[in-house]
Amino acid sequence: NAGVMQNPRHLVRRRGQEARLRCSPMKGHSHVYWYRQLPEEGLKFMVYLQKENIIDESGMPKERFSAEFPKEGPSILRIQQVVRGDSAAYFCASSLTGSGSNQPQHFGDGTRLSIL
Amino acid sequence: AQSVTQLDSHVSVSEGTPVLLRCNYSSSYSPSLFWYVQHPNKGLQLLLKYTSAATLVKGINGFEAEFKKSETSFHLTKPSAHMSDAAEYFCVVSDNAGKSTFGDGTTLTVKP
């Protein structure tokens, strides 16, 4: 009964390095969402992907951030040249096929990114 | 455009007393509404969802929420708080394209 799996759970990077966060959706789910949660704040939508397609990236910063969800393998959120302000918890969620609004999203336990 | 406002950032109740977490929303569509709970260092767990069926929605762990269109509200309630209910709670509105907007969260503290 594997849920949404995110790894690593904790990631430490120095300023200027790259961070790669992985997300394997629940079995049978082909819709993936990434969110960022800053300390003491709620979740902010970043990007919505289906297999091999970015559907909505309106919440992604214009530079340094990218996301993919290849045909095979996990979804990847990539942050290049990280800065201190990127320190946050990054959550991935998945939902069942179909983009109807009544599909709940199932969340992973998140990746906590710390920038030194 | 859609938005969610959780009216209280912190709520504190005594164990065994009722819980009320307030949520107001705005949406251009007939929205779907959700409540999620987040325990420390964990992801979000779905408590309940409203999807234009019954306006009173029952969820897990004794929680329920009532959709009131006239008030654009979707408040979360529980008759009797338990210590294990202490967590962060998020109200979420979702449009028909699958995009979800989260409230800023309400921290529930339960005192013994």
Interface residues (C-beta under 8 A of the other chain):
Chain A: V4 Q6 H31 Y33 Y35 E41 G42 L43 K44 F45 Y48 I55 D56 F91 A93 S95 S99 G100 S101 N102 Q103 P104 Q105 H106 F107 G108 D109 G110 R112
Chain B: Y29 P31 S32 F34 Y36 N41 K42 G43 L44 Q45 L46 K49 T51 S52 F90 S94 D95 N96 A97 G98 K99 S100 T101 F102 G103 D104 G105
